[in-house]
């Protein structure tokens, strides 16, 4: 049987935010780009609360207008709640200059808007087409065999590949690049749900994170269509101890918290509860001869600070710019110009994720007398500004959090002694 074959400058695998931003940047800089996407869009994917730091990447990729036209819920901050204690971050009160707002999006519509915009500018996307095999030649040129929904195979010859296949992790899996993350495996059970009582509780323009039980938390992400994404995250053990099937477990979880009960009990579900588990993963290297990874295909930590789409957009943007530079004949030091940059951002968030699960951040967030200067700096990290080396809570992320935590312990001790 004769196989179809075609040539392109860059093959992008996956049309999520990482792939879309990368493809838009490559096209803008005059390269020929081909996108292959395994699924038909619109398709559901989790990752609905964005961070302001991703706005620059979408803007440079000329994707902001397409997103704006969808009328998504604007997001101005993040609110954390533990019983009656509240810690409210307003992104406009951050330390680092830049966008101070973003959106909360239904990803099916969001990702479709991005790919529609790519297609309108003439970028070819083959949906329902998955990658089967990749062979790299010594000069970095690759031959990728893809198969469409009808079972037809084609070979795509490319000068470079950007693997933005998200949880699909095409190149990491094919070339044995997966590495354990070091974070404990966790599980999420989530729904989209009617949120008719929302205005009684909250303005919808922020994500709400509720501390539910030690190590277990809840996301509440309102959308502009009156529904809300509601998800519970905890250890695998936590969910195993709950009785019944996933529907029963979800009901029990909603009933187990006063706030959730009053806001969501008996509200209609848009879809039945779904689950995801053990998502944290690292990768041995982010690049190789003829390829670079972007988005979740590099590393994914944890959903708690909504950093996934931001990393996808920023890495897709940077990867594309470096591929352009390389294909124009300039030298690229992929370790310093790409891996170190992305790793610096991921490592900053890793300290915050660890701090969330070991109780350090709870101590800081719910302290009765918050230090406004510290809050401002942490606010910028939570907005995604994890490359601002002027911010000590980025520059020395782990030590800064530990020091604040120790200082709070000291204050508590002194207060006890003076009683
Ligand atoms: P994706 O969006 O996953 O896109 C990758 C695309 O590649 C997919 O469309 C897929 O079909 C395609 N693909 C896969 N395999 C192949 C193949 N073989 N051939 C061709 N195409 C292929 N992030 C946030 O920013 N905010 C949140 O609130 C948030 N909540 C989360 C909650 C949970 C429980 C989890 C687990 C994650 C959450 N995330 C969140 C993370 C977010 O889901 C991801 O970080 C984000 O979607 C990554 O974007 P991407 O473009 O890298 O990959």
Boltz pocket constraint, residues with backbone or C-beta under 6 A from the ligand:
constraints:
  - pocket:
      binder: B
      contacts: [[A, 13], [A, 14], [A, 15], [A, 16], [A, 17], [A, 18], [A, 19], [A, 36], [A, 37], [A, 38], [A, 39], [A, 45], [A, 46], [A, 47], [A, 48], [A, 49], [A, 50], [A, 51], [A, 129], [A, 130], [A, 131], [A, 164], [A, 165], [A, 166], [A, 167], [A, 168], [A, 169], [A, 170], [A, 188], [A, 276], [A, 279], [A, 294], [A, 295], [A, 296], [A, 297], [A, 300], [A, 302], [A, 303], [A, 306], [A, 307], [A, 308], [A, 309], [A, 310], [A, 312]]
      max_distance: 6.0
